[in-house]
């Protein structure tokens, strides 16, 4: 799509693609009045350059404005939203320009932000009032914040006091407030102190009895350990004697001597082998001889007696150990029960201490909340006084624009009389709620559709007329995109077009009109306007020739 646009006396040729996103990457421009230059130029300018020129040309419309809801500076695209209302908004409100569901074009503004853009562009907002508005907005925000905080405090203290009163009976007659919170903290601190004292009281936890049980159990365990050690020793002795007895019972003389020789046994009575043999020792030559052991039977008998004695001792020690283990188990059970009682009592006391500490902390927070709530309540009058003072200063600042507002109201009322009824009356109001058109009951009784469209269209045309006459900073360009419901209201439709035609006739003698008004509609205009140069394009969907650029992009 190509267009030639004049901005502050300078012509621009702009190219933008159809059907792409809202970015600027595929758009470009040149400073020229000839469309061919856009194609011949080797280094066309970025589209952003043209947008910057628009921002500069319209800077008076929003200079110095910070949009509080959008949290950014106002710019040309914000103003464009008003100058080209979208049909999806249904023209239901004078400050609702764009549908939030749209994915392209100017972004939808909140009413607060839209009012600021409108007032500045109409010359109804000066630099002084911008600062005052910001200060007033902060005062209102602070008031709302304090009121919200006060409601939170009120809810909290009510709920906290209910919980605290359920914990004590001493304060049932105590009134609400900081005194109640302080009294509860004192009670909680006394309860915690007395419970800590119980933890140190030996009579409460039976520490003496518990200590005696522990000492008795320790003694029993030592005795039990000694018996177990004695049992192990006897078992070892029994196993050794039994093994020795078995060896003695199966050995003969030759076996004995063979073992002695195999072990290289040496005689302790003789220094040499020859001397031993002279004295009757067998030596190696006697290995095969049957030599009797005179001590073998005696040793077997002694071992049998030792084994019997050891077995008797084992039986006695086992009986003593069993009794000791039973006594130890009884003492262990008693100690376990006593310990469990101590743990339970200590746990109950510790739990109560924790509960009272939690209540004390809540009482501290309750007291602090009451204190903060009282500060908020005590400062309510002072805050309201600052807001009232700010409003008075704002009214004084706005009074400097009464002439512009009165002129704008006159245009608005004149247009109402043309579009609705000769008896219609109206004015443009500017106050803390923003900027809005107000009309009398004649307009209100004209029907919902007619009234809504009369308010919006009449207001826009009044602003256009005011701009033509030098009021404000608005560009004198307006687009109303298919006010569809108004198509059925022939009176309004013809009145609007007749009004615009009268504005154009004011420029005679070859003068070019200093404004441009575009209205897209499905209804034919009056016969006097249904011809060039007023009707610039007719579109229909019956064939490709009736569509934009004579092309069906859907095929």
Order of alpha helices (4+ residues) and beta strands (2+ residues): beta-beta-beta-alpha-beta-alpha-beta-beta-alpha-beta-alpha-alpha-alpha-alpha-alpha-alpha-alpha-alpha-alpha-alpha-beta-beta-alpha-alpha-beta-alpha-beta
